């Protein structure tokens, strides 16, 4: 048997180590008699012998630990294939621990057929047993493309629960972690954006699940949306609406906006966002999050795609009050957010000039809305921002004046404001 052969092998190792020590001791004794070595040479040789013995001890201990790991692996695989359900659960927990050690161990386990057995255990109604199988699969999927394909081939996607209310929070989270690992492979013949997967994701995202689990599911949606072929099933299953709702939560906004940024590049994704009642108001609100620069950048990117060559969308944005928000972002946002805000502001400026038509005074050259701008774009953008700031200050002054009129004498206030502003401002 394997146990008897391993014990014989260990006994042989110990005998070999013993006789090696005896042989080296005799050799050192004979060398001292022949050459009359000094006490210092003798101590040096003994030190060398002792160091060699310590190295041998380490090698034997390492070999014994490797043998113990090999025996544990064989025992766990045997229990998983031929044991009772209780033994299978114990084996799944042992495989989870062993799979954390090395990628070679994970590949070896796949060759021993543990993946198909673990996938079959996911169907069980026993919570602990199913949880042990999912955790083992998560570890086996780490860093191995082959193992992930074997799980998909074994039908792991069809094992997803139809009713998430029937499973506990921890099982939901572990399922989400496994899907996140599987969705990271894009070049696979297996369709990952299947109906059961999307229904499972949306059900979790719309339920009262923990933030961590929702964030993991958003990572899955982001991975799936990065593949062009997945856009149609994602949109048709209502993912866009769910992502737009979650983008309003600061804890989840970044990943939700990243997925929306992938989908807005497709015709059906862009159409779904244009038809949503949350657009553009929710995206404009995100632009005001000064402590979330990444969210501002992603929101500005989506608004750019929606506004490009679409006067209808630009009109909706203008009515929703996007211009002052863009002005603030162009002054206080991150470099990328500033660049995108200035681009949008230029489009609104050009459209306003186009609506005004010919008028008296100097005429400025117009460009096609959404087309590439001239190198003087930055300078013109700065001038435009200065004009907008002056207009804003003027409107604020008028508002203060109107409020003062309601209280009483406004002429004194006007003269006071004009005199103090002209003295305090350098220009």
C-alpha positions as CSV (number, residue, x, y, z in Angstrom):
1,X,0.0,0.0,0.0
2,X,1.0,3.7,-0.3
3,X,1.3,4.1,3.5
4,X,3.7,1.2,3.9
5,X,5.9,2.3,1.0
6,X,6.1,5.8,2.4
7,X,7.2,4.5,5.8
8,X,9.8,2.3,4.2
9,X,11.1,5.3,2.3
10,X,11.3,7.4,5.4
11,X,13.2,4.7,7.3
12,X,15.7,4.4,4.4
13,X,16.3,8.2,4.5
14,X,17.0,8.1,8.3
15,X,19.4,5.2,7.8
16,X,21.2,7.0,5.0
17,X,21.6,10.1,7.2
18,X,23.0,8.0,10.1
19,X,25.6,6.2,8.1
20,X,26.6,9.4,6.3
21,X,27.3,11.0,9.7
22,X,29.3,7.9,10.8
23,X,31.4,7.9,7.7
24,X,32.3,11.6,7.9
25,X,33.2,11.2,11.6
26,X,35.6,8.4,10.8
27,X,37.1,10.3,7.9
28,X,37.7,13.3,10.1
29,X,39.3,11.2,12.8
30,X,41.7,9.5,10.4
31,X,42.7,12.8,8.9
32,X,43.6,14.2,12.3
33,X,46.0,11.2,13.0
34,X,47.6,11.4,9.6
35,X,48.3,15.1,9.3
36,X,48.4,16.1,13.0
37,X,45.8,18.8,12.5
38,X,45.8,21.7,15.0
39,X,42.9,22.3,17.4
40,X,41.7,25.2,15.4
41,X,41.6,23.1,12.2
42,X,39.8,20.3,14.1
43,X,37.2,22.8,15.3
44,X,36.7,24.2,11.8
45,X,36.2,20.7,10.4
46,X,33.7,19.9,13.1
47,X,31.9,23.1,12.3
48,X,31.8,22.1,8.6
49,X,30.5,18.7,9.5
50,X,27.9,20.1,11.8
51,X,26.7,22.6,9.1
52,X,26.5,19.7,6.6
53,X,24.4,17.7,9.0
54,X,22.1,20.7,9.6
55,X,21.6,21.0,5.8
56,X,20.8,17.3,5.6
57,X,18.3,17.7,8.4
58,X,16.6,20.5,6.5
59,X,16.5,18.5,3.3
60,X,15.0,15.5,5.1
61,X,12.4,17.7,6.9
62,X,11.5,19.3,3.7
63,X,11.1,16.0,2.0
64,X,9.0,14.7,4.8
65,X,6.7,17.8,4.6
66,X,6.4,17.4,0.8
67,X,5.5,13.7,1.4
68,X,2.9,14.7,4.0
69,X,1.4,17.2,1.5
70,X,1.4,14.5,-1.2
71,X,-0.3,12.0,1.1
72,X,-2.9,14.7,2.1
73,X,-3.6,15.4,-1.5
74,X,-4.1,11.7,-2.4
75,X,-6.3,11.2,0.6
76,X,-8.5,14.2,-0.2
77,X,-8.9,13.3,-3.8
78,X,-9.8,9.7,-2.8
79,X,-12.4,11.0,-0.4
80,X,-13.8,13.4,-2.9
81,X,-14.3,10.7,-5.5
82,X,-15.4,7.7,-3.4
83,X,-16.3,9.0,0.1
84,X,-19.6,9.8,1.6
85,X,-21.1,13.3,1.5
86,X,-19.6,14.2,4.8
87,X,-16.2,13.0,3.6
88,X,-16.6,14.9,0.4
89,X,-17.2,18.1,2.4
90,X,-14.1,17.5,4.5
91,X,-12.1,16.8,1.3
92,X,-13.3,20.0,-0.3
93,X,-12.1,22.0,2.6
94,X,-8.7,20.2,2.5
95,X,-8.4,20.9,-1.3
96,X,-9.2,24.6,-0.7
97,X,-6.2,24.8,1.7
98,X,-3.9,22.8,-0.6
99,X,-4.8,24.9,-3.6
100,X,-3.7,28.1,-1.9
101,X,-0.1,26.8,-1.8
102,X,1.0,26.7,-5.5
103,X,-0.3,27.0,-9.0
104,X,1.3,23.6,-9.9
105,X,-0.8,22.0,-7.2
106,X,-3.9,23.5,-8.6
107,X,-3.1,22.2,-12.1
108,X,-2.4,18.8,-10.6
109,X,-5.7,18.7,-8.9
110,X,-7.5,19.5,-12.2
111,X,-5.7,16.5,-13.8
112,X,-6.9,14.3,-10.9
113,X,-10.6,15.2,-11.8
114,X,-11.5,17.2,-8.7
115,X,-13.1,20.1,-10.6
116,X,-16.0,18.1,-12.0
117,X,-16.7,16.6,-8.6
118,X,-16.7,20.0,-6.9
119,X,-19.0,21.5,-9.6
120,X,-21.5,18.6,-9.0
121,X,-21.4,19.4,-5.2
122,X,-22.6,23.0,-5.9
123,X,-26.0,21.6,-6.6
124,X,-26.5,20.2,-3.1
125,X,-29.0,21.8,-0.7
126,X,-26.7,21.5,2.3
127,X,-25.3,25.0,2.9
128,X,-21.9,24.0,4.4
129,X,-21.2,21.4,1.7
130,X,-22.1,23.8,-1.1
131,X,-20.0,26.6,0.4
132,X,-17.0,24.3,0.8
133,X,-17.2,23.4,-2.9
134,X,-17.5,27.0,-4.1
135,X,-14.5,28.1,-1.9
136,X,-12.4,25.2,-3.3
137,X,-13.4,26.2,-6.9
138,X,-12.4,29.8,-6.2
139,X,-8.9,28.7,-5.2
140,X,-8.6,26.3,-8.1
141,X,-9.5,29.1,-10.6
142,X,-6.8,31.4,-9.3
143,X,-4.3,32.1,-12.0
144,X,-5.1,29.1,-14.2
145,X,-7.0,29.6,-17.5
146,X,-7.3,25.8,-18.0
147,X,-9.1,25.3,-14.7
148,X,-11.5,28.1,-15.4
149,X,-12.4,26.5,-18.7
150,X,-12.8,23.1,-17.1
151,X,-15.3,24.7,-14.6
152,X,-17.3,26.2,-17.5
153,X,-17.2,22.9,-19.4
154,X,-18.5,21.2,-16.3
155,X,-21.5,23.5,-16.3
156,X,-20.8,25.8,-13.3
157,X,-22.9,28.6,-14.8
158,X,-26.0,26.4,-14.8
159,X,-25.5,25.7,-11.1
160,X,-26.2,29.3,-10.1
161,X,-29.3,29.6,-7.8
162,X,-32.5,30.8,-9.4
163,X,-33.8,32.4,-6.2
164,X,-31.2,34.4,-4.3
165,X,-33.5,34.8,-1.4
166,X,-33.1,31.1,-0.7
167,X,-29.3,31.4,-0.1
168,X,-27.5,33.2,2.7
169,X,-25.3,36.3,2.3
170,X,-22.0,34.4,2.5
171,X,-23.0,32.0,-0.3
172,X,-24.1,35.0,-2.4
173,X,-20.7,36.6,-1.9
174,X,-18.8,33.4,-2.7
175,X,-20.8,32.8,-5.9
176,X,-20.0,36.4,-6.9
177,X,-16.3,35.9,-6.2
178,X,-16.3,32.8,-8.4
179,X,-18.1,34.6,-11.2
180,X,-15.6,37.5,-11.0
181,X,-12.7,35.1,-11.5
182,X,-14.4,33.3,-14.4
183,X,-15.4,36.5,-16.1
184,X,-11.8,37.7,-16.3
185,X,-11.2,35.4,-19.3
186,X,-12.6,37.0,-22.5
187,X,-11.2,34.5,-25.0
188,X,-13.3,31.5,-24.3
189,X,-15.8,29.5,-26.4
190,X,-18.3,29.5,-23.6
191,X,-20.9,32.4,-23.5
192,X,-20.4,34.0,-20.1
193,X,-23.2,36.6,-20.5
194,X,-25.9,33.9,-20.3
195,X,-29.4,34.7,-19.1
196,X,-29.0,32.9,-15.8
197,X,-25.7,34.7,-15.0
198,X,-27.2,38.1,-15.8
199,X,-30.4,37.4,-13.8
200,X,-28.3,36.3,-10.9
201,X,-26.2,39.5,-11.0
202,X,-29.1,41.9,-11.4
203,X,-31.0,40.1,-8.6
204,X,-28.0,40.6,-6.2
205,X,-27.5,44.2,-7.3
206,X,-31.1,45.1,-6.7
207,X,-31.4,43.2,-3.4
208,X,-30.5,44.3,0.1
209,X,-27.1,42.6,-0.1
210,X,-23.9,43.8,1.4
211,X,-21.8,46.5,-0.3
212,X,-18.9,44.1,-0.8
213,X,-21.0,41.6,-2.7
214,X,-22.6,44.3,-4.9
215,X,-19.1,45.7,-5.6
216,X,-17.9,42.2,-6.6
217,X,-21.0,41.8,-8.9
218,X,-20.3,45.2,-10.5
219,X,-16.8,43.9,-11.2
220,X,-18.3,41.0,-13.1
221,X,-20.6,43.4,-15.0
222,X,-17.6,45.5,-15.9
223,X,-15.7,42.4,-17.2
224,X,-18.6,41.3,-19.2
225,X,-19.3,44.7,-20.7
226,X,-15.7,45.0,-21.9
227,X,-16.5,42.2,-24.5
228,X,-18.5,43.6,-27.5
229,X,-20.5,40.5,-28.0
230,X,-22.0,40.7,-24.5
231,X,-23.5,44.2,-25.1
232,X,-26.8,42.9,-26.5
233,X,-27.6,40.4,-23.7
234,X,-26.6,42.9,-21.1
235,X,-28.8,45.7,-22.4
236,X,-31.8,43.4,-23.1
237,X,-31.7,42.2,-19.5
238,X,-32.0,45.7,-18.1
239,X,-28.4,46.0,-16.9
240,X,-28.2,49.7,-18.0
241,X,-31.0,50.8,-15.7
242,X,-29.5,48.9,-12.8
243,X,-26.1,50.4,-13.4
244,X,-27.5,53.9,-13.6
245,X,-29.2,53.5,-10.3
246,X,-26.1,52.2,-8.6
247,X,-23.9,54.9,-10.1
248,X,-25.7,57.4,-7.7
249,X,-24.1,55.6,-4.7
250,X,-20.6,56.9,-4.1
251,X,-19.4,53.5,-2.8
252,X,-20.4,51.7,-6.0
253,X,-20.3,54.5,-8.6
254,X,-16.9,54.0,-10.0
255,X,-17.4,50.4,-11.2
256,X,-20.9,51.1,-12.3
257,X,-19.8,54.0,-14.4
258,X,-16.9,51.9,-15.9
259,X,-19.4,49.3,-17.1
260,X,-21.7,52.1,-18.5
261,X,-18.6,53.5,-20.2
262,X,-18.2,50.3,-22.1
263,X,-21.9,49.9,-23.0
264,X,-22.3,53.6,-24.2
265,X,-19.9,52.8,-27.1
266,X,-22.4,50.4,-28.6
267,X,-25.5,51.6,-30.4
268,X,-28.0,49.7,-28.2
269,X,-26.2,50.7,-25.0
270,X,-26.2,54.4,-26.1
271,X,-29.9,54.2,-27.0
272,X,-30.8,52.7,-23.7
273,X,-29.1,55.5,-21.8
274,X,-30.6,58.2,-24.0
275,X,-34.1,56.7,-23.3
276,X,-33.5,56.6,-19.5
277,X,-35.3,59.1,-17.3
278,X,-32.2,59.3,-15.1
279,X,-30.0,60.7,-17.9
280,X,-28.5,63.3,-17.9
281,X,-29.5,64.5,-14.4
282,X,-27.8,61.6,-12.5
283,X,-24.6,62.0,-14.5
284,X,-24.6,65.8,-14.0
285,X,-25.0,65.2,-10.3
286,X,-21.9,62.9,-10.3
287,X,-19.9,65.8,-11.9
288,X,-20.3,67.8,-8.7
289,X,-18.5,65.1,-6.6
290,X,-15.3,67.0,-5.9
291,X,-13.9,64.2,-3.7
292,X,-14.5,61.5,-6.4
293,X,-12.3,62.6,-9.4
294,X,-12.4,59.2,-11.1
295,X,-16.2,59.3,-11.0
296,X,-16.2,62.8,-12.5
297,X,-13.9,61.7,-15.3
298,X,-16.1,58.7,-16.2
299,X,-19.3,60.7,-16.0
300,X,-17.9,63.4,-18.2
301,X,-16.8,60.7,-20.7
302,X,-20.3,59.2,-20.9
303,X,-21.8,62.6,-21.3
304,X,-19.3,63.4,-24.1
305,X,-20.4,60.2,-26.0
306,X,-24.1,61.0,-25.5
307,X,-23.7,64.7,-26.6
308,X,-21.5,64.0,-29.6
309,X,-23.4,64.9,-32.8
310,X,-26.8,64.8,-30.9
311,X,-28.5,68.2,-30.5
312,X,-31.3,66.5,-28.7
313,X,-29.1,65.3,-25.9
314,X,-27.2,68.6,-25.7
315,X,-30.5,70.4,-25.3
316,X,-31.5,68.1,-22.5
317,X,-28.2,68.6,-20.8
318,X,-28.4,72.4,-21.2
319,X,-31.9,72.5,-19.7
320,X,-30.7,70.3,-16.8
321,X,-28.1,73.0,-15.9
322,X,-24.9,71.3,-17.1
323,X,-23.0,74.4,-18.2
324,X,-22.3,75.9,-14.8
325,X,-21.3,72.4,-13.5
326,X,-19.0,71.9,-16.4
327,X,-17.4,75.4,-15.8
328,X,-16.7,74.4,-12.2
329,X,-15.2,71.0,-13.3
330,X,-13.0,72.8,-15.9
331,X,-11.6,75.0,-13.1
332,X,-11.4,72.6,-10.1
333,X,-11.5,69.1,-11.5
334,X,-8.6,66.7,-12.3
335,X,-6.6,67.3,-15.5
336,X,-8.6,64.6,-17.4
337,X,-11.9,65.9,-16.1
338,X,-10.9,69.5,-17.0
339,X,-10.1,68.4,-20.5
340,X,-13.4,66.6,-21.0
341,X,-15.4,69.5,-19.4
342,X,-13.7,72.0,-21.7
343,X,-14.6,69.9,-24.7
344,X,-18.2,69.8,-23.8
345,X,-18.3,73.5,-23.0
346,X,-16.8,74.2,-26.5
347,X,-19.7,72.2,-28.1
348,X,-22.3,74.2,-26.1
349,X,-20.6,77.4,-27.1
350,X,-20.5,76.5,-30.8
351,X,-24.2,75.4,-30.7
352,X,-25.2,78.7,-29.0
353,X,-23.4,80.7,-31.7
354,X,-25.1,78.6,-34.4
355,X,-28.5,79.3,-33.0
356,X,-27.9,83.0,-32.8
357,X,-27.2,83.2,-36.5
358,X,-25.7,86.3,-38.3
359,X,-25.6,89.4,-36.1
360,X,-23.8,92.7,-36.0
361,X,-20.2,92.8,-34.7
362,X,-17.2,90.6,-35.3
363,X,-18.0,87.1,-36.5
364,X,-16.0,84.1,-35.2
365,X,-15.2,81.1,-37.3
366,X,-17.5,78.2,-36.6
367,X,-16.7,74.5,-36.7
368,X,-18.9,71.4,-37.0
369,X,-20.3,70.3,-33.7
370,X,-18.3,67.5,-32.3
371,X,-15.5,67.8,-34.9
372,X,-11.8,68.1,-34.0
373,X,-10.9,71.6,-32.8
374,X,-8.0,73.9,-33.9
375,X,-4.7,74.2,-32.0
376,X,-6.1,77.5,-30.6
377,X,-8.8,75.6,-28.8
378,X,-7.1,75.9,-25.4
379,X,-6.7,79.7,-25.7
380,X,-10.3,80.1,-26.9
381,X,-11.4,77.9,-24.1
382,X,-9.7,80.1,-21.5
383,X,-11.3,83.2,-23.0
384,X,-14.7,81.6,-23.0
385,X,-14.3,80.6,-19.3
386,X,-13.3,84.2,-18.4
387,X,-16.4,85.5,-20.1
388,X,-18.6,82.9,-18.4
389,X,-17.1,83.8,-15.0
390,X,-17.8,87.5,-15.7
391,X,-21.4,86.8,-16.8
392,X,-21.9,84.7,-13.6
393,X,-20.5,87.6,-11.4
394,X,-22.8,90.0,-13.2
395,X,-25.8,87.8,-12.7
396,X,-25.0,87.4,-9.0
397,X,-24.6,91.2,-8.7
398,X,-28.1,91.7,-10.2
399,X,-29.5,89.2,-7.8
400,X,-28.0,90.9,-4.8
401,X,-29.4,94.2,-6.1
402,X,-32.9,92.8,-6.6
403,X,-32.9,91.5,-3.1
404,X,-31.7,94.8,-1.8
405,X,-34.6,96.6,-3.7
406,X,-37.1,94.5,-1.9
407,X,-35.6,95.6,1.5
408,X,-35.5,99.3,0.7
409,X,-33.1,101.8,-0.8
410,X,-31.1,100.1,-3.7
411,X,-29.3,103.2,-5.1
412,X,-27.0,103.5,-2.1
413,X,-26.2,99.8,-2.3
414,X,-25.4,100.0,-6.0
415,X,-23.0,102.9,-5.5
416,X,-21.4,101.1,-2.5
417,X,-20.9,97.9,-4.4
418,X,-19.5,99.7,-7.5
419,X,-17.1,101.8,-5.4
420,X,-15.8,98.9,-3.3
421,X,-15.5,96.5,-6.2
422,X,-13.6,99.0,-8.4
423,X,-11.1,99.7,-5.6
424,X,-10.6,96.1,-4.6
425,X,-10.2,94.4,-8.0
426,X,-7.0,95.0,-10.0
427,X,-8.9,95.0,-13.3
